[in-house]
Amino acid sequence: MSSSNTVYLITGANRGLGLGMVTALLKRPNTTIIAGVRDVTSSSSQALLSLHTAEGSKVVLAHIDSNDHRSAELAIQGLKDIDKIDTVVANAYELSFRN
């Protein structure tokens, strides 16, 4: 991957603020978005692959789920062609209420 390419990892990338960030950043040339989502097969996640991109930009889907501790490790293994991440946007969260 070219060092002139800027790489973002955005969790919760398929809706809300995450989707807004992905959409805006893809308008920049030479930008790679690693879109962290719970389910890469969902229609909202797959729709990320169809977003308009500037020249040299792309989206890569990555299964990242805070309830699945191995998902981050497996996501890293699936991103072997990406040699750096410039910015991480930890946008996703999960509310858990316990008595």
mmCIF file of the C-alpha atoms, coordinates in Angstrom:
data_MODEL
# 
_entry.id   MODEL 
# 
loop_
_atom_site.group_PDB 
_atom_site.id 
_atom_site.type_symbol 
_atom_site.label_atom_id 
_atom_site.label_alt_id 
_atom_site.label_comp_id 
_atom_site.label_asym_id 
_atom_site.label_entity_id 
_atom_site.label_seq_id 
_atom_site.pdbx_PDB_ins_code 
_atom_site.Cartn_x 
_atom_site.Cartn_y 
_atom_site.Cartn_z 
_atom_site.occupancy 
_atom_site.B_iso_or_equiv 
_atom_site.pdbx_formal_charge 
_atom_site.auth_seq_id 
_atom_site.auth_comp_id 
_atom_site.auth_asym_id 
_atom_site.auth_atom_id 
_atom_site.pdbx_PDB_model_num 
ATOM 1  C CA . MET A 1 1  ? 0.000   0.000   0.000  1.00 0.00 ? 1  MET A CA 1 
ATOM 2  C CA . SER A 1 2  ? 1.304   3.407   -0.919 1.00 0.00 ? 2  SER A CA 1 
ATOM 3  C CA . SER A 1 3  ? 2.517   5.595   1.934  1.00 0.00 ? 3  SER A CA 1 
ATOM 4  C CA . SER A 1 4  ? 0.575   8.500   0.379  1.00 0.00 ? 4  SER A CA 1 
ATOM 5  C CA . ASN A 1 5  ? -2.639  6.609   1.175  1.00 0.00 ? 5  ASN A CA 1 
ATOM 6  C CA . THR A 1 6  ? -4.343  7.675   4.425  1.00 0.00 ? 6  THR A CA 1 
ATOM 7  C CA . VAL A 1 7  ? -5.908  4.797   6.356  1.00 0.00 ? 7  VAL A CA 1 
ATOM 8  C CA . TYR A 1 8  ? -8.760  5.175   8.860  1.00 0.00 ? 8  TYR A CA 1 
ATOM 9  C CA . LEU A 1 9  ? -10.265 2.508   11.091 1.00 0.00 ? 9  LEU A CA 1 
ATOM 10 C CA . ILE A 1 10 ? -13.815 3.484   12.020 1.00 0.00 ? 10 ILE A CA 1 
ATOM 11 C CA . THR A 1 11 ? -15.917 1.276   14.271 1.00 0.00 ? 11 THR A CA 1 
ATOM 12 C CA . GLY A 1 12 ? -19.687 1.419   13.965 1.00 0.00 ? 12 GLY A CA 1 
ATOM 13 C CA . ALA A 1 13 ? -19.132 2.409   10.348 1.00 0.00 ? 13 ALA A CA 1 
ATOM 14 C CA . ASN A 1 14 ? -22.437 1.234   8.876  1.00 0.00 ? 14 ASN A CA 1 
ATOM 15 C CA . ARG A 1 15 ? -24.827 3.676   10.567 1.00 0.00 ? 15 ARG A CA 1 
ATOM 16 C CA . GLY A 1 16 ? -25.165 6.976   12.378 1.00 0.00 ? 16 GLY A CA 1 
ATOM 17 C CA . LEU A 1 17 ? -22.051 9.049   12.982 1.00 0.00 ? 17 LEU A CA 1 
ATOM 18 C CA . GLY A 1 18 ? -19.783 6.269   11.739 1.00 0.00 ? 18 GLY A CA 1 
ATOM 19 C CA . LEU A 1 19 ? -21.556 6.152   8.393  1.00 0.00 ? 19 LEU A CA 1 
ATOM 20 C CA . GLY A 1 20 ? -21.378 9.937   8.142  1.00 0.00 ? 20 GLY A CA 1 
ATOM 21 C CA . MET A 1 21 ? -17.623 9.874   8.750  1.00 0.00 ? 21 MET A CA 1 
ATOM 22 C CA . VAL A 1 22 ? -17.087 7.094   6.216  1.00 0.00 ? 22 VAL A CA 1 
ATOM 23 C CA . THR A 1 23 ? -19.133 8.925   3.583  1.00 0.00 ? 23 THR A CA 1 
ATOM 24 C CA . ALA A 1 24 ? -17.272 12.206  4.132  1.00 0.00 ? 24 ALA A CA 1 
ATOM 25 C CA . LEU A 1 25 ? -13.778 10.687  4.247  1.00 0.00 ? 25 LEU A CA 1 
ATOM 26 C CA . LEU A 1 26 ? -14.304 8.685   1.053  1.00 0.00 ? 26 LEU A CA 1 
ATOM 27 C CA . LYS A 1 27 ? -14.585 11.995  -0.812 1.00 0.00 ? 27 LYS A CA 1 
ATOM 28 C CA . ARG A 1 28 ? -10.859 12.434  -0.181 1.00 0.00 ? 28 ARG A CA 1 
ATOM 29 C CA . PRO A 1 29 ? -8.513  10.885  -2.738 1.00 0.00 ? 29 PRO A CA 1 
ATOM 30 C CA . ASN A 1 30 ? -6.191  8.055   -1.719 1.00 0.00 ? 30 ASN A CA 1 
ATOM 31 C CA . THR A 1 31 ? -8.128  7.167   1.414  1.00 0.00 ? 31 THR A CA 1 
ATOM 32 C CA . THR A 1 32 ? -8.741  3.687   2.762  1.00 0.00 ? 32 THR A CA 1 
ATOM 33 C CA . ILE A 1 33 ? -11.498 3.149   5.291  1.00 0.00 ? 33 ILE A CA 1 
ATOM 34 C CA . ILE A 1 34 ? -11.418 0.004   7.387  1.00 0.00 ? 34 ILE A CA 1 
ATOM 35 C CA . ALA A 1 35 ? -15.087 -0.170  8.315  1.00 0.00 ? 35 ALA A CA 1 
ATOM 36 C CA . GLY A 1 36 ? -15.503 -1.992  11.611 1.00 0.00 ? 36 GLY A CA 1 
ATOM 37 C CA . VAL A 1 37 ? -18.961 -3.573  11.749 1.00 0.00 ? 37 VAL A CA 1 
ATOM 38 C CA . ARG A 1 38 ? -20.599 -6.351  13.787 1.00 0.00 ? 38 ARG A CA 1 
ATOM 39 C CA . ASP A 1 39 ? -21.946 -8.187  10.740 1.00 0.00 ? 39 ASP A CA 1 
ATOM 40 C CA . VAL A 1 40 ? -20.123 -7.825  7.434  1.00 0.00 ? 40 VAL A CA 1 
ATOM 41 C CA . THR A 1 41 ? -22.963 -9.618  5.621  1.00 0.00 ? 41 THR A CA 1 
ATOM 42 C CA . SER A 1 42 ? -25.743 -7.223  6.683  1.00 0.00 ? 42 SER A CA 1 
ATOM 43 C CA . SER A 1 43 ? -27.269 -4.994  4.027  1.00 0.00 ? 43 SER A CA 1 
ATOM 44 C CA . SER A 1 44 ? -26.096 -1.831  5.816  1.00 0.00 ? 44 SER A CA 1 
ATOM 45 C CA . SER A 1 45 ? -22.523 -3.125  5.902  1.00 0.00 ? 45 SER A CA 1 
ATOM 46 C CA . GLN A 1 46 ? -22.569 -4.283  2.279  1.00 0.00 ? 46 GLN A CA 1 
ATOM 47 C CA . ALA A 1 47 ? -23.929 -0.867  1.239  1.00 0.00 ? 47 ALA A CA 1 
ATOM 48 C CA . LEU A 1 48 ? -20.632 0.669   2.380  1.00 0.00 ? 48 LEU A CA 1 
ATOM 49 C CA . LEU A 1 49 ? -18.943 -1.030  -0.564 1.00 0.00 ? 49 LEU A CA 1 
ATOM 50 C CA . SER A 1 50 ? -21.182 0.919   -2.963 1.00 0.00 ? 50 SER A CA 1 
ATOM 51 C CA . LEU A 1 51 ? -20.511 4.402   -1.578 1.00 0.00 ? 51 LEU A CA 1 
ATOM 52 C CA . HIS A 1 52 ? -19.056 6.980   -3.959 1.00 0.00 ? 52 HIS A CA 1 
ATOM 53 C CA . THR A 1 53 ? -15.280 7.209   -3.590 1.00 0.00 ? 53 THR A CA 1 
ATOM 54 C CA . ALA A 1 54 ? -12.672 9.658   -4.761 1.00 0.00 ? 54 ALA A CA 1 
ATOM 55 C CA . GLU A 1 55 ? -9.802  8.458   -6.939 1.00 0.00 ? 55 GLU A CA 1 
ATOM 56 C CA . GLY A 1 56 ? -7.678  5.878   -5.138 1.00 0.00 ? 56 GLY A CA 1 
ATOM 57 C CA . SER A 1 57 ? -10.096 5.501   -2.219 1.00 0.00 ? 57 SER A CA 1 
ATOM 58 C CA . LYS A 1 58 ? -11.801 2.339   -0.993 1.00 0.00 ? 58 LYS A CA 1 
ATOM 59 C CA . VAL A 1 59 ? -13.681 0.650   1.847  1.00 0.00 ? 59 VAL A CA 1 
ATOM 60 C CA . VAL A 1 60 ? -12.559 -2.581  3.486  1.00 0.00 ? 60 VAL A CA 1 
ATOM 61 C CA . LEU A 1 61 ? -15.059 -4.340  5.764  1.00 0.00 ? 61 LEU A CA 1 
ATOM 62 C CA . ALA A 1 62 ? -13.821 -5.813  9.034  1.00 0.00 ? 62 ALA A CA 1 
ATOM 63 C CA . HIS A 1 63 ? -15.837 -7.795  11.567 1.00 0.00 ? 63 HIS A CA 1 
ATOM 64 C CA . ILE A 1 64 ? -15.224 -6.095  14.914 1.00 0.00 ? 64 ILE A CA 1 
ATOM 65 C CA . ASP A 1 65 ? -17.629 -6.847  17.764 1.00 0.00 ? 65 ASP A CA 1 
ATOM 66 C CA . SER A 1 66 ? -17.036 -5.794  21.370 1.00 0.00 ? 66 SER A CA 1 
ATOM 67 C CA . ASN A 1 67 ? -18.846 -8.937  22.538 1.00 0.00 ? 67 ASN A CA 1 
ATOM 68 C CA . ASP A 1 68 ? -16.454 -11.164 20.594 1.00 0.00 ? 68 ASP A CA 1 
ATOM 69 C CA . HIS A 1 69 ? -12.944 -10.714 21.950 1.00 0.00 ? 69 HIS A CA 1 
ATOM 70 C CA . ARG A 1 70 ? -11.378 -12.691 19.103 1.00 0.00 ? 70 ARG A CA 1 
ATOM 71 C CA . SER A 1 71 ? -12.974 -10.516 16.429 1.00 0.00 ? 71 SER A CA 1 
ATOM 72 C CA . ALA A 1 72 ? -10.268 -7.841  16.635 1.00 0.00 ? 72 ALA A CA 1 
ATOM 73 C CA . GLU A 1 73 ? -7.514  -10.437 16.273 1.00 0.00 ? 73 GLU A CA 1 
ATOM 74 C CA . LEU A 1 74 ? -9.286  -12.060 13.336 1.00 0.00 ? 74 LEU A CA 1 
ATOM 75 C CA . ALA A 1 75 ? -9.886  -8.660  11.723 1.00 0.00 ? 75 ALA A CA 1 
ATOM 76 C CA . ILE A 1 76 ? -6.151  -7.916  11.878 1.00 0.00 ? 76 ILE A CA 1 
ATOM 77 C CA . GLN A 1 77 ? -5.385  -11.226 10.192 1.00 0.00 ? 77 GLN A CA 1 
ATOM 78 C CA . GLY A 1 78 ? -7.787  -10.302 7.384  1.00 0.00 ? 78 GLY A CA 1 
ATOM 79 C CA . LEU A 1 79 ? -6.057  -6.959  6.792  1.00 0.00 ? 79 LEU A CA 1 
ATOM 80 C CA . LYS A 1 80 ? -2.572  -8.212  5.964  1.00 0.00 ? 80 LYS A CA 1 
ATOM 81 C CA . ASP A 1 81 ? -2.224  -5.943  2.906  1.00 0.00 ? 81 ASP A CA 1 
ATOM 82 C CA . ILE A 1 82 ? -2.692  -2.837  5.077  1.00 0.00 ? 82 ILE A CA 1 
ATOM 83 C CA . ASP A 1 83 ? 0.609   -1.881  6.670  1.00 0.00 ? 83 ASP A CA 1 
ATOM 84 C CA . LYS A 1 84 ? -0.495  1.093   8.770  1.00 0.00 ? 84 LYS A CA 1 
ATOM 85 C CA . ILE A 1 85 ? -3.469  2.826   10.308 1.00 0.00 ? 85 ILE A CA 1 
ATOM 86 C CA . ASP A 1 86 ? -3.227  6.597   10.523 1.00 0.00 ? 86 ASP A CA 1 
ATOM 87 C CA . THR A 1 87 ? -6.382  7.331   12.514 1.00 0.00 ? 87 THR A CA 1 
ATOM 88 C CA . VAL A 1 88 ? -8.700  5.232   14.672 1.00 0.00 ? 88 VAL A CA 1 
ATOM 89 C CA . VAL A 1 89 ? -12.218 6.472   15.337 1.00 0.00 ? 89 VAL A CA 1 
ATOM 90 C CA . ALA A 1 90 ? -13.681 4.375   18.173 1.00 0.00 ? 90 ALA A CA 1 
ATOM 91 C CA . ASN A 1 91 ? -17.255 5.310   17.392 1.00 0.00 ? 91 ASN A CA 1 
ATOM 92 C CA . ALA A 1 92 ? -19.138 2.129   18.308 1.00 0.00 ? 92 ALA A CA 1 
ATOM 93 C CA . TYR A 1 93 ? -20.259 1.415   21.804 1.00 0.00 ? 93 TYR A CA 1 
ATOM 94 C CA . GLU A 1 94 ? -22.501 -0.996  23.574 1.00 0.00 ? 94 GLU A CA 1 
ATOM 95 C CA . LEU A 1 95 ? -24.611 -0.314  26.589 1.00 0.00 ? 95 LEU A CA 1 
ATOM 96 C CA . SER A 1 96 ? -24.777 -3.134  29.047 1.00 0.00 ? 96 SER A CA 1 
ATOM 97 C CA . PHE A 1 97 ? -26.899 -2.895  32.159 1.00 0.00 ? 97 PHE A CA 1 
ATOM 98 C CA . ARG A 1 98 ? -26.358 -5.346  34.972 1.00 0.00 ? 98 ARG A CA 1 
ATOM 99 C CA . ASN A 1 99 ? -28.040 -5.624  38.336 1.00 0.00 ? 99 ASN A CA 1 
# 
